């Protein structure tokens, strides 16, 4: 595809064209991702979505500190999810999937869902939606079976929840060092 939005340099036009492509045809979009994409454009897409997400959250909780927490979470969560997915996709399918390609899939999927996840209670829609987009991308981009994608996603969710279950007491302990 010579006129695919993914082949253009990052700009707001690229952002909105990519967003439209993910929304209208996620399978086709993920299937057409170039192998030599790198991290810059997917991360920039995720960053713009995360900034919008954090700014829109300010409408409901007018706290700059809270917006920074939301922004940090919006940027770090996809990286953690991509790392879990990377290990699992390699272990389950034995494919040598490049991390930058998998990260791009996660960044575009999760960045797209950030646009509704700022709405109170919309996480009940947004989080399953990003897992569906990721599963669609795995099946279409990496040609794995739907069952394998479902297993990878299910086990990723368990690993991520376990990670945060372990991390929460540590962060609370560290918080007590600074707030005394």
Backbone as JSON, one array per atom type, in Angstrom:
{
  "sequence": "XXXXXXXXXXXXXXXXXXXXXXXXXXXXXXXXXXXXXXXXXXXXXXXXXXXXXXXXXXXXXXXXXXXXXXXXXXXXXXXXXXXXXXXXXXXXXXXXXXXXXXXXXXXXXXXXXXXXXXXXXXXXXXXXXXXXXXXXXXXXXXXXXXXXXXXXXXXXXXXXXXXXXXXXXXXXXXXXXXXX",
  "N": [[0.84, -1.19, 0.0], [0.92, 1.91, -1.11], [-0.12, 4.34, -0.29], [-0.63, 4.05, 2.36], [-1.35, 4.99, 5.74], [0.59, 4.32, 7.54], [3.06, 4.48, 6.37], [3.85, 7.09, 6.23], [5.55, 9.99, 7.63], [5.6, 10.75, 11.17], [2.97, 12.75, 12.23], [0.3, 14.99, 13.1], [-1.65, 14.51, 11.2], [-0.9, 11.95, 10.34], [-1.38, 10.64, 12.76], [-4.23, 10.86, 13.05], [-5.08, 9.6, 10.68], [-4.05, 7.04, 11.1], [-5.43, 6.33, 13.42], [-8.06, 6.31, 12.4], [-7.78, 4.19, 10.59], [-7.29, 2.02, 12.32], [-9.69, 1.97, 13.71], [-11.63, 1.57, 11.67], [-10.81, -0.69, 10.16], [-9.34, -2.86, 11.77], [-8.05, -5.4, 11.48], [-7.06, -5.41, 8.82], [-5.44, -3.16, 9.04], [-3.45, -3.96, 10.98], [-2.36, -6.12, 9.65], [-1.11, -4.85, 7.55], [1.04, -3.51, 8.62], [4.35, -2.34, 8.38], [7.42, -4.22, 8.44], [9.78, -2.94, 9.09], [9.26, -0.9, 10.88], [10.11, 0.23, 13.38], [10.44, 1.89, 16.62], [9.67, 4.52, 16.95], [7.38, 5.81, 15.59], [5.12, 4.21, 16.48], [5.41, 4.64, 19.27], [5.17, 7.42, 19.39], [2.52, 7.71, 18.51], [1.22, 6.39, 20.63], [2.02, 8.11, 22.7], [0.77, 10.58, 22.02], [-1.94, 9.8, 22.19], [-1.98, 9.08, 24.89], [-1.39, 11.52, 26.13], [-3.66, 12.99, 25.38], [-5.58, 11.43, 26.66], [-4.83, 11.75, 29.4], [-5.16, 14.54, 29.63], [-7.91, 14.8, 29.14], [-8.87, 13.39, 31.32], [-8.53, 15.24, 33.28], [-10.83, 16.71, 33.24], [-12.59, 15.42, 34.92], [-11.23, 14.88, 37.29], [-9.72, 17.37, 38.58], [-6.7, 17.58, 38.9], [-3.36, 18.08, 38.66], [-1.31, 16.4, 39.47], [-2.66, 13.95, 39.56], [-3.26, 13.7, 36.84], [-0.68, 13.35, 35.85], [-0.06, 10.86, 36.94], [-1.97, 9.31, 35.61], [-1.07, 9.69, 32.97], [1.5, 8.52, 33.11], [0.77, 5.86, 33.7], [-0.7, 5.3, 31.39], [1.29, 5.24, 29.48], [3.16, 3.36, 30.42], [1.79, 0.94, 30.94], [1.09, -0.26, 28.35], [3.69, -0.96, 27.56], [4.47, -2.84, 29.47], [2.5, -4.76, 29.0], [3.15, -5.43, 26.35], [5.69, -6.54, 26.73], [5.05, -8.8, 28.27], [3.41, -10.1, 26.41], [5.27, -10.54, 24.39], [7.1, -12.42, 25.45], [5.3, -14.52, 25.84], [4.18, -15.01, 23.26], [6.37, -15.9, 21.89], [6.98, -18.16, 23.4], [4.65, -19.74, 23.19], [4.06, -19.97, 20.42], [6.5, -20.41, 19.23], [7.55, -18.68, 17.41], [9.8, -16.31, 16.0], [9.23, -13.45, 16.74], [9.78, -10.08, 16.1], [10.44, -7.69, 18.63], [9.88, -4.96, 18.22], [7.85, -4.99, 16.27], [5.79, -6.28, 17.63], [5.46, -4.5, 19.76], [4.55, -2.27, 18.33], [2.04, -3.16, 17.5], [0.72, -3.37, 20.02], [0.96, -0.69, 20.9], [-0.52, 0.78, 18.97], [-3.04, -0.43, 19.24], [-3.71, -0.08, 22.01], [-3.32, 2.66, 22.26], [-5.38, 3.59, 20.65], [-7.64, 2.84, 22.14], [-7.36, 4.45, 24.33], [-8.74, 6.73, 23.81], [-11.36, 6.51, 24.62], [-11.19, 5.6, 27.18], [-10.86, 7.48, 29.19], [-13.29, 8.31, 30.04], [-15.46, 8.09, 32.8], [-15.97, 4.87, 34.12], [-15.71, 3.73, 31.6], [-13.61, 2.03, 31.22], [-14.48, -0.53, 31.45], [-15.29, -1.13, 28.97], [-13.18, -0.28, 27.36], [-10.79, -1.7, 28.11], [-11.33, -4.53, 27.57], [-11.72, -4.12, 24.83], [-9.18, -3.26, 23.91], [-7.76, -5.61, 24.26], [-9.09, -7.26, 22.44], [-8.43, -5.95, 20.05], [-5.64, -6.35, 20.11], [-5.53, -9.15, 20.01], [-6.71, -9.54, 17.49], [-4.76, -8.29, 15.95], [-2.57, -10.0, 16.45], [-3.43, -12.39, 15.26], [-3.86, -11.6, 12.58], [-1.45, -10.27, 11.88], [0.74, -11.85, 12.71], [-0.03, -14.34, 12.02], [-1.02, -16.33, 13.78], [-3.03, -18.8, 15.45], [-6.47, -18.29, 16.4], [-7.06, -19.47, 18.85], [-4.5, -19.67, 20.01], [-3.89, -16.94, 20.22], [-5.9, -16.15, 22.01], [-5.15, -17.65, 24.26], [-2.61, -16.52, 24.78], [-3.35, -13.87, 25.35], [-5.06, -14.26, 27.57], [-3.25, -15.4, 29.44], [-1.42, -13.32, 29.54], [-2.94, -11.34, 30.79], [-3.23, -12.48, 33.32], [-0.49, -12.54, 34.13], [0.12, -9.78, 34.12], [-1.66, -8.78, 36.04], [-0.69, -10.17, 38.26], [1.88, -9.04, 38.38], [1.25, -6.35, 39.07], [-0.03, -6.87, 41.47], [2.08, -7.71, 43.05], [3.69, -5.44, 42.86], [2.19, -3.33, 44.02], [2.21, -3.38, 47.0], [4.91, -2.74, 47.33], [5.14, -0.16, 46.2], [3.46, 1.23, 47.9], [4.87, 1.02, 50.27], [7.17, 2.46, 49.58], [6.01, 4.94, 49.22], [5.37, 5.57, 51.83], [7.82, 6.28, 52.81], [8.23, 8.83, 51.9], [6.03, 10.29, 52.64], [5.49, 11.22, 55.61]],
  "CA": [[0.0, 0.0, 0.0], [1.76, 3.08, -1.22], [-0.68, 5.48, 0.42], [-0.98, 3.65, 3.72], [-0.94, 6.01, 6.72], [1.71, 3.84, 8.34], [4.31, 4.76, 5.68], [4.15, 8.51, 6.31], [6.22, 10.43, 8.85], [4.64, 11.05, 12.22], [2.38, 14.08, 12.3], [-1.09, 14.84, 13.55], [-2.38, 13.87, 10.1], [-0.58, 10.53, 10.48], [-2.08, 10.17, 13.96], [-5.66, 10.7, 12.79], [-5.24, 8.57, 9.64], [-3.8, 5.75, 11.74], [-6.57, 6.11, 14.31], [-9.19, 5.93, 11.55], [-7.51, 2.85, 10.05], [-7.48, 1.03, 13.39], [-11.12, 1.92, 14.02], [-12.43, 1.08, 10.55], [-10.4, -2.03, 9.74], [-8.16, -3.21, 12.55], [-7.34, -6.55, 10.93], [-6.31, -4.95, 7.65], [-4.39, -2.24, 9.5], [-2.35, -4.69, 11.6], [-1.75, -6.96, 8.63], [-0.31, -4.03, 6.65], [2.15, -2.85, 9.31], [5.66, -2.72, 7.82], [8.35, -4.87, 9.37], [10.87, -2.04, 9.47], [8.61, 0.25, 11.48], [10.84, 0.85, 14.48], [9.66, 2.23, 17.81], [9.36, 5.94, 17.03], [6.0, 6.14, 15.22], [4.15, 3.63, 17.42], [5.51, 5.31, 20.56], [4.6, 8.77, 19.23], [1.07, 7.52, 18.49], [0.83, 6.09, 22.01], [2.24, 9.31, 23.5], [-0.3, 11.55, 21.73], [-3.16, 9.26, 22.78], [-1.84, 9.13, 26.35], [-1.51, 12.93, 26.52], [-5.09, 13.32, 25.26], [-6.24, 10.68, 27.73], [-4.54, 12.42, 30.68], [-5.78, 15.87, 29.61], [-9.36, 14.63, 29.28], [-9.13, 12.97, 32.7], [-8.57, 16.47, 34.1], [-12.22, 17.19, 33.29], [-13.28, 14.76, 36.02], [-10.42, 15.03, 38.5], [-8.83, 18.48, 38.24], [-5.46, 17.5, 39.67], [-2.22, 17.87, 37.77], [-0.62, 15.2, 39.94], [-3.44, 12.78, 39.1], [-3.06, 13.62, 35.39], [0.65, 12.78, 35.62], [-0.18, 9.43, 37.25], [-2.71, 8.73, 34.48], [-0.17, 9.7, 31.81], [2.53, 7.5, 33.34], [0.12, 4.56, 33.55], [-1.09, 5.13, 29.99], [2.5, 4.95, 28.71], [3.88, 2.18, 30.91], [0.97, -0.28, 30.82], [1.3, -0.96, 27.07], [5.03, -1.54, 27.51], [4.43, -4.05, 30.3], [1.68, -5.73, 28.28], [3.92, -5.89, 25.19], [6.76, -7.42, 27.22], [4.42, -10.08, 28.61], [3.0, -10.72, 25.16], [6.47, -10.95, 23.65], [7.55, -13.7, 26.01], [4.29, -15.56, 25.63], [4.02, -15.36, 21.85], [7.55, -16.72, 21.52], [6.88, -19.45, 24.08], [3.49, -20.51, 22.72], [4.08, -20.25, 18.97], [7.89, -20.65, 18.82], [7.91, -17.73, 16.36], [10.77, -15.26, 16.31], [8.54, -12.18, 16.46], [10.58, -8.94, 16.56], [9.75, -6.93, 19.68], [9.36, -3.69, 17.7], [6.59, -5.25, 15.58], [4.78, -6.56, 18.64], [5.21, -3.25, 20.47], [3.73, -1.43, 17.45], [0.68, -3.69, 17.61], [0.2, -2.97, 21.33], [0.88, 0.77, 20.97], [-1.65, 1.25, 18.17], [-4.29, -0.94, 19.82], [-3.99, 0.56, 23.29], [-3.45, 4.09, 22.01], [-6.73, 3.83, 20.12], [-8.65, 2.71, 23.19], [-7.21, 5.57, 25.28], [-9.65, 7.81, 23.46], [-12.61, 6.41, 25.39], [-10.95, 5.12, 28.54], [-10.87, 8.59, 30.14], [-14.66, 8.48, 30.5], [-15.68, 7.23, 33.98], [-16.52, 3.53, 33.92], [-15.5, 3.25, 30.23], [-12.6, 0.97, 31.21], [-15.18, -1.8, 31.3], [-15.37, -1.33, 27.52], [-11.88, -0.01, 26.73], [-9.79, -2.75, 28.32], [-11.59, -5.69, 26.69], [-11.56, -3.72, 23.43], [-7.78, -3.3, 23.5], [-7.33, -7.01, 24.14], [-9.63, -7.75, 21.17], [-7.58, -5.39, 19.0], [-4.34, -7.04, 20.15], [-5.76, -10.5, 19.49], [-6.91, -9.39, 16.04], [-3.44, -8.01, 15.38], [-1.73, -11.21, 16.51], [-3.91, -13.35, 14.27], [-3.66, -11.1, 11.22], [-0.07, -9.86, 11.63], [1.71, -12.92, 12.94], [-0.63, -15.57, 11.5], [-1.2, -17.37, 14.79], [-4.44, -19.2, 15.52], [-7.3, -17.56, 17.36], [-6.9, -20.1, 20.15], [-3.2, -19.25, 20.55], [-4.02, -15.52, 20.6], [-6.73, -16.13, 23.21], [-4.32, -18.16, 25.35], [-1.58, -15.5, 25.06], [-4.02, -12.73, 25.98], [-5.49, -14.68, 28.91], [-2.1, -15.55, 30.32], [-0.88, -11.97, 29.72], [-3.75, -10.67, 31.82], [-2.84, -13.07, 34.62], [0.86, -12.07, 34.46], [0.09, -8.35, 34.42], [-2.33, -8.64, 37.35], [0.27, -10.65, 39.25], [2.92, -8.02, 38.46], [0.75, -5.22, 39.86], [-0.31, -7.37, 42.82], [3.37, -7.69, 43.74], [4.21, -4.08, 42.85], [1.41, -2.41, 44.86], [2.76, -3.21, 48.36], [6.21, -2.08, 47.26], [4.95, 1.27, 45.98], [2.89, 1.8, 49.12], [5.97, 1.13, 51.22], [8.01, 3.57, 49.14], [5.24, 6.16, 49.48], [5.46, 5.88, 53.26], [9.13, 6.89, 53.05], [8.19, 10.24, 51.53], [4.89, 10.93, 53.32], [5.54, 10.81, 57.02]],
  "C": [[0.88, 1.24, 0.0], [1.21, 4.27, -0.43], [-1.14, 5.13, 1.83], [-0.51, 4.69, 4.73], [0.3, 5.6, 7.5], [3.05, 4.21, 7.68], [4.71, 6.23, 5.73], [4.91, 8.82, 7.59], [5.18, 10.75, 9.9], [4.26, 12.52, 12.2], [0.98, 13.89, 12.85], [-1.96, 14.22, 12.46], [-2.16, 12.36, 10.13], [-1.36, 9.93, 11.65], [-3.55, 9.89, 13.64], [-5.94, 9.69, 11.69], [-5.05, 7.17, 10.23], [-4.96, 5.38, 12.65], [-7.78, 5.64, 13.5], [-9.0, 4.52, 11.0], [-7.71, 1.77, 11.09], [-8.96, 0.87, 13.7], [-11.95, 1.26, 12.92], [-12.09, -0.36, 10.17], [-9.18, -2.5, 10.49], [-7.37, -4.4, 12.0], [-6.48, -6.17, 9.75], [-5.16, -4.04, 8.06], [-3.2, -3.02, 10.06], [-1.63, -5.58, 10.6], [-0.81, -6.15, 7.74], [0.84, -3.3, 7.33], [3.48, -3.28, 8.7], [6.56, -3.33, 8.88], [9.42, -3.91, 9.88], [10.35, -0.78, 10.17], [9.43, 0.95, 12.54], [9.9, 1.18, 15.63], [9.09, 3.65, 17.76], [7.9, 6.25, 16.75], [4.98, 5.49, 16.15], [4.2, 4.32, 18.78], [4.92, 6.72, 20.48], [3.08, 8.7, 19.19], [0.55, 7.28, 19.91], [0.96, 7.34, 22.89], [1.14, 10.34, 23.27], [-1.61, 11.08, 22.35], [-3.13, 9.36, 24.3], [-1.96, 10.56, 26.86], [-2.97, 13.38, 26.44], [-5.88, 12.67, 26.39], [-6.05, 11.39, 29.08], [-5.21, 13.8, 30.74], [-7.29, 15.77, 29.79], [-9.75, 14.15, 30.67], [-9.21, 14.16, 33.64], [-9.98, 17.04, 34.19], [-12.96, 16.63, 34.51], [-12.54, 14.87, 37.34], [-9.4, 16.13, 38.2], [-7.59, 18.53, 39.13], [-4.33, 17.2, 38.7], [-1.43, 16.62, 38.17], [-1.33, 13.94, 39.46], [-3.27, 12.61, 37.59], [-1.7, 13.01, 35.06], [0.66, 11.28, 35.91], [-0.88, 8.72, 36.1], [-1.81, 8.63, 33.24], [0.9, 8.61, 31.94], [1.95, 6.1, 33.14], [-0.22, 4.28, 32.09], [0.11, 4.8, 29.1], [3.17, 3.64, 29.12], [3.09, 0.88, 30.74], [1.13, -0.98, 29.48], [2.68, -1.59, 26.95], [5.1, -2.83, 28.32], [3.64, -5.14, 29.58], [2.44, -6.29, 27.07], [5.05, -6.83, 25.61], [6.2, -8.79, 27.59], [4.02, -10.82, 27.34], [4.17, -11.25, 24.35], [6.97, -12.31, 24.15], [6.57, -14.82, 25.72], [4.14, -15.96, 24.18], [5.2, -16.21, 21.38], [7.46, -18.1, 22.15], [5.77, -20.33, 23.53], [3.63, -20.9, 21.26], [5.45, -20.64, 18.45], [8.31, -19.76, 17.66], [8.94, -16.74, 16.88], [10.16, -13.92, 15.92], [9.42, -11.04, 16.97], [9.78, -8.1, 17.57], [9.17, -5.62, 19.13], [8.04, -3.87, 16.96], [5.47, -5.51, 16.59], [4.45, -5.31, 19.43], [4.32, -2.34, 19.64], [2.27, -1.87, 17.53], [0.03, -3.23, 18.91], [0.01, -1.45, 21.4], [-0.31, 1.29, 20.18], [-2.98, 0.79, 18.76], [-4.65, -0.18, 21.1], [-4.13, 2.07, 23.13], [-4.83, 4.45, 21.47], [-7.77, 3.79, 21.24], [-8.51, 3.79, 24.26], [-8.24, 6.67, 25.02], [-11.02, 7.69, 24.12], [-12.37, 6.07, 26.86], [-10.89, 6.23, 29.59], [-12.26, 8.81, 30.71], [-14.88, 7.56, 31.71], [-16.44, 5.96, 33.62], [-16.33, 2.98, 32.5], [-14.41, 2.19, 30.16], [-13.23, -0.41, 31.07], [-15.36, -2.14, 29.83], [-13.97, -1.26, 26.91], [-10.9, -1.16, 26.91], [-10.1, -4.02, 27.54], [-11.39, -5.36, 25.21], [-10.1, -3.75, 23.03], [-7.26, -4.71, 23.42], [-7.86, -7.63, 22.85], [-8.79, -7.23, 20.0], [-6.22, -6.09, 18.95], [-4.48, -8.45, 19.61], [-5.95, -10.5, 17.98], [-5.57, -9.15, 15.35], [-2.54, -9.23, 15.37], [-2.13, -12.21, 15.43], [-3.59, -12.87, 12.85], [-2.2, -10.79, 10.91], [0.9, -11.03, 11.69], [1.18, -14.3, 12.53], [-0.67, -16.69, 12.55], [-2.69, -17.69, 14.87], [-5.18, -18.34, 16.54], [-7.17, -18.13, 18.75], [-5.58, -19.69, 20.8], [-3.26, -17.8, 21.02], [-4.83, -15.4, 21.89], [-5.94, -16.61, 24.43], [-3.27, -17.11, 25.76], [-2.2, -14.32, 25.79], [-4.45, -13.09, 27.4], [-4.34, -14.78, 29.88], [-1.4, -14.21, 30.55], [-1.62, -11.23, 30.82], [-3.38, -11.18, 33.2], [-1.46, -12.55, 35.04], [0.87, -10.59, 34.85], [-0.57, -8.1, 35.77], [-1.4, -9.08, 38.47], [1.39, -9.63, 39.46], [2.46, -6.85, 39.33], [0.37, -5.63, 41.28], [0.97, -7.36, 43.67], [3.89, -6.26, 43.88], [3.49, -3.15, 43.82], [1.95, -2.29, 46.28], [4.11, -2.5, 48.37], [6.06, -0.57, 47.08], [4.33, 1.94, 47.21], [3.95, 1.97, 50.2], [6.87, 2.3, 50.86], [7.29, 4.91, 49.39], [5.36, 6.56, 50.94], [6.81, 6.5, 53.62], [9.06, 8.4, 52.85], [7.05, 11.01, 52.23], [4.88, 10.45, 54.76], [5.11, 11.9, 57.94]]
}
